[in-house]
Amino acid sequence: MPKAQTRSLAAQGTAKLLYENAANWHYAVGEPISDPALWYQSAKGVSHAVVNELEYGHLQGLATVDRLHSFGMAKKGLKGEPFTLANLVTWLVSLEKNAPTSIEVPRNFPSGVLVQLQAAKLPVKVAEHELFFPERAIKTPAEIKKLQQAQTLNVQVIGHAIAMLSEADIARDGKLVFQGKPLTSERLRGAMNALAAQLGATEFGGGPIIAGGAQGATPHNRGQGALRANQLIVIDCFPHHANGYWGDCTRTIVKGKPSAWQQEAYYAVLEAQTLALSLLQPGLDGHDVHTAVQSFFVKAGFPTGVDDRGRPFGFFHGTGHGVGLELHDPGPRTISTVSCPLKAGMVTSVEPGLYYPGKGGVRIEDVVAITATGSQNLTKLSKKSWVLD
């Protein structure tokens, strides 16, 4: 993020403070790190970062902060005072001529550190808004390019999974066999993550989801055990690219011959997603898109409710969520039950699904950027070739 933009983040009289190495840090500093560190921005917009010597050399020339400090430099500045987080923040505040009236920290700020700072009489307050940097909700062209890179990696990984399923044989008991060995959710997950790592992914969020048969009726079931022919297999992959941004894509596959109900469910979800994609444009309320998808499913004969065992069925999650430096970016709920006017630069998943206990589930998901005139689908992966011989 350019320094000129960084300096616009703090309100007059209010400084900002981070202690982390997560998404807010990456956004503020422009480069990820391994260990939690301090970032401080004065009320006038001058930004500082204090990192250990392991990170200092790496960040030189990369960090978009005005002043980069190592722990050693900070210790000299403390002039014998104990090397504590409270004293470090006090020192950072002293580097600027005017002390802030308040220092804002994000809602997920470590509570133990917050107590230390408050005990040191620093004017720390927790941000009232969910997004510490509201600008994160609107992606720049450079950020959208990084999201495109993450999704392109993701598409390659899911394509590899589909190729393995296509090549697999069907044993007499209906189980899938790949290169002479049983093809399980765990084996397919491992192969996908191995390729993702080779392509530059740094983490996998505990996934991907490979949920076959009845397991697919629970949207966040990671999947386990043998994969079988003639069953719906939900493949939901969400790798974290080395550029800091996440991909997110879901495809549903049948190896063999789908039943009439499976075909009806698949094409209903595909049509619902096509409807949602056609509606996306700036100024439209994402809640209205979600309502349109819900109405479509009811008219198509796929009700939503809870069965006599308390299990939900039908379409019971939001149509989409923000995607960015976090897999589920905080802030605007984009396409869900909550009102959210869509704006150019927002990036959202579009993932309607149907889930029925005992039968399984269908979900189709793309990542889409809202543009000035409509939307741009960042996901280039077929939805037509879902039945594999």
N, C-alpha and C positions, 0 to 999 in steps of 0.2 A: 504494500500500500504506500503510495507516495507520501513524502513528509508533509506536503501541503494539505493532503487530505487528513493525515493524522492530526494536524494542528486544529482541525475544525471539530474534533470530537468532543472536547471538554467545554462545558458551558462556563460563562463568566463567573469567576469566584469559586468554581468547583473543579477540583483536581480528580484524576482517575487513578486507580491502583489495581494491579493484578498480581497474584502470586499463584502461578500455575505453569504448565507447559502444554496446555490443551488448545482448543479452537480459538478462544479469545486472544491468547498469546500470539498464535500464528497470524491472526488477522492484524493485530497491533504492530507486530515486529516484522512480519513478512517472511519469517523463516521458523520452522519447527525446531525444538530442542529436546533433549532427553530428560533433563532434570528440571523440576519446578524452579522458577526464578521470579524476580521482581521486575515489574514494568510500572513506571510512574509517569504521569503526564500532568504538568502543572496547569493551573487555571488559565495561563496564557498560551497553553498548547505546546510547551517544550517537553519532549519525551525523553525518558531515560530507561535504560535496562541495566540490571545488575545480575551478572551470571558468574558461575564458577569458571575456573581457568580451563576446564575441559571444553566449555562452550565458547569461551571468549574468542579464541583464534578462529573458530568456525564462523562466528557471526560477523567478524570484521569484514567490511565490504559488502555484506549481505543484508544486515539488519537495517530496517528503515526507521531507526530512532535517531534523535539528535545527538544523544550522548550515550556511549556504551561504556560500562564500567565492569571491571573484573572484581572478584571478591578481594583480591590483594589491594587493588586501588581503593576499594571501599574501606578496608581495615585501616589504611593510612588516613582516610578522611575522618574516621571515628576517633582518632587520636587517643587511643587507649581505652575508650568506652567498650563494654562487652559487645561482642559480635552477635547481636540478636536482630530478629526481623523488625522489631519495634524501633531499635536504634538505627537500623538501615533506612527505614522509611523516614524517620526524623531527620537523618542526614540528607536524604534526597530532597525533602522539603526545604532544608536550609540552603540548598544550592541555588534556589531561586530567591529573588529579592523579596517577594511578597508571599506570605503564607496563605494558603487557600482557606476559605470559610468552611469548606467541607471537602472530604475525600471520598469519592464514590467507589464502591466495590461491587462486583457482580453478585447475584443471588447465590451462586454456588461457591462463593469465597469460603476458604476453610474456617470453620468456626473457632478453632483453637487460635489461629493467627488473629482473627478478629478480636478475640478477648484480649490478646497481648497488646494490640494497637489501642484498644479502648482504655486499657489500664495505663498506657503511656500518655493518656489525655490527647491522643490524636483525634481530630474531628471526622472520624470514619462513619459513613452511613451506607446501608445496603441499597442498591438501586431499586427503584420502584418498578421499573419496566423489565420484562423478561429478557430482552436482548440488551446486553451491556453496550454493544455498538449497534444502534438501530440500522446503520448503513449495511449491516450484514444481510439484511433481508433482500436487498437489491444488489444483484451480482453485476460486477463490471464485465465488459467484454473479455478481459483477461481471465476473470474467474470462470466465465462460461466456457472459455476455451479449455481450462483445466478440468472442468466437469465433463466436457466432451471427451477429453483424454481418458478420464477415469471410466467413463461409460464405454468407450471403445475397447479398453482393456477388458472390461466386464463382459462385453459381447463376445470377445474371443474365448473367454473362459467358459461361458455358457455354451458357445458353439462346440467347444471341445467335449463337454458333457453330452450334448446331443449326438455328436459323432460316435462317442463310446456306446451310447444306448442304441444307435442305429446299427453298429457293428455287432452288438451282443446277440448271442443265440438264445433261443427259448428252450429250456429243458423240459422234460416230460411232465415235471410237477409244476410248470409254469414259471419257475424262477429264471431270472436272467443270468447268463454266463458270458463273461468277457475274457477272451484269450485263455479259455480253459478253467477259469476260476469264477466262483459266484460273484455277481456284481451286486454289492450292497450299497446302502446309502453312505456308509462310512468310507468305502473304497472310492466311490465316485466323488465324495467330498474331498478326500485327500488328493485325488488326481487334479481336481479343479484348483485347489489351493496351491498345489505344486506349480501349476502353470501360471497362476496369478502372481506368485512370488517371482518366477522367472521373468515375467513381463513388467515387474516393478511395483507390485502391491506390497505394502508394509504391514497390513493386518487384515483380518477377515471378519471381524465382528462376531466371532463364534460360529460363523456359517461356512459355506452356504447351507440353506435349507434344501434337503433332498427328501421330500415326504411322499412316500408312495401309498396308494390305496387309502384305507381309512385314516391313516396318519395325516393326510392332507386336509382333513376336515377341521383340524386345529391349525390356524394360520402360522403360529410361531413354533410348531413342532419341528425340530431340526431333522427328524427322520432317522430311523435306525433299522438295521436288519436287511434281509434280502429284498431286492426289487423284483417285481413280478410283471408278467405280460398281461395285457388287457386291463390294466389299472391306470388311473390318473397318477402322474408323477409331477408334483409341484417342485420346480427348481427356482429358488430365489437366491440370487447371488449379490453380495454387497461388499466388494473389496475397497480398501482404502489405498488410493494411489499415492506414490511417493511425492506427488506435488501437493499433497495435503487434502485433496478433495475426494469425495466418495462416489462410487458408482452404485446403482441400484436397479436391478432388472429381474423380472420374473417371467418364466415361460412354463406352460403346463404341457406335458408330453404323454402320449400313450404308445407303448411299444406293443404292437400286435393289432388287435381289432377292438375299437371302442364300442361300447353299448350304445343303444339309442339314447338313453338318458345322458351318458357322458357327452355325446355329440351335441345334444340340446343345451347342456350346461356350458360347454365350451363356447359354442357360437353365441349364446346369450351374453357371456362375459366379453367376448370379442366385440359384439355389437355395442355393448354398454361402454366399453373403452373408446370405441370409435365415436360414439355420441359425445362423450366427455371431451375428447380431443378436439372435436369440431366446434365446441362451445368456447374454448379457452381464448380469452382476449383481455387486454387491459380494460379496467373499469367494471368488468363483470364480477359479481360476488361469487367466490368459490363455493359458498354454501348452496347457491342456486344450482351449480353444476352437480354437486353431491345429491341434491334433492332430485334432479333429473335422472340420475343414475338409479337411485332408489325406486323411483316411479316406474322406470323402464323394467326393472326386474319383477316388480309386482305384476305389471301388465303381461310380462312374458311367462308368467306362471311359476315364478320362483319366490315364494314368500320368505319373510324373515321372522324369526320368533325363537322360542325356547321350548325344547321337548320336555317330556315328563320326567326326565332325569336331570333337568336343569342345564342341558347343553344347548348353546346357541346354534342356530342354523340360518342359512340364507346369506345375506350381505349385512354384516354387523360391524364393519370397521369403516374408517374414513376412505374417501376415494383417493386422497393424496396427501403427502406431507412435504415440507421443505427439505431440500437436499443441498449440502454445501460442504463446509469444513466439518460438519457433523452429519452423520447419516440421517438423523432426524433433526434437522436444523431447528433450534428454538425460535420462538417468535410467532409470526403469522401462521395460522393453521392451514393455509392455502385452500384445500378442497375437502371440507369436512362439515360437521354439524355446526361449526362456529362461523359466524359471518367474517369474511375476509375479502375486501375489494382487491382484485388482482391488479398488479402493477407490472409494467415492463421491467424486466430484469429479475423478477422472481423466478425461481427454479423449483419445480414441484414434481413429485412422482404422480403418475396417474395409474391406479392399480385396483380397479374393481375386482371383486371375487365372489364366488359362491361356495358354500361349505355345508355339507350335510353328513351328520354322523353315520358311519357305516358305509357310506358311499364314497366319501373323499371330497376333494376340493379342486377348484379351478381358480387360478389367479393369473392375470396378465398385467405386466407392469412395464412402463417406460418412464424415462426422466425427460421432462419437457421444460423449456425456457419460455416465459411469456415475453413476447416482442411488442414493438410499438403498434403492429398491425394484426397480431394474432399470437401464434406460438411457433416454436421450433422444436421438433422432436430430436433429442440428442441420442436416441437409441436406434441403431440400424441393425435390426435382427428380425427375421421373418416370424410371423405369427400363423402363417398358413400351413407350414410343414410340421404340424404337431402330431401327426400319426406316422409312426415309424414301422416299416415292415420287419 
